């Protein structure tokens, strides 16, 4: 059964969800936080289940723009100065320990 809402974010803590909820509210998008932490008795459940931020499906495009989705840059594989091929997402070489340079791979 759908309530016409979509999840635009899942967070490890309620505080992080509240920050994005405030960003959405300032842009005119109403959002609700959905969590199950047994009425506050088991806050650790947020780490496993997540705290969800939901908005009306009609506001999804605007909400994703406000939250900046699509602006993140996915790292690409790179080759270290020692010649080792490093997988995307790693900033240091596991063979020699050199750090990925900021001007490129």
Secondary structure, DSSP 8 states (H G I E B T S, - for coil): ---SEEEEEEESSHHHHHHHHHHHHHTT--EEEE--STTTTTTTHHHHH-EEEEEEGGGHHHHHHHTTTT-------EE-TTS-EE-TT--B-TTT--B--TT--
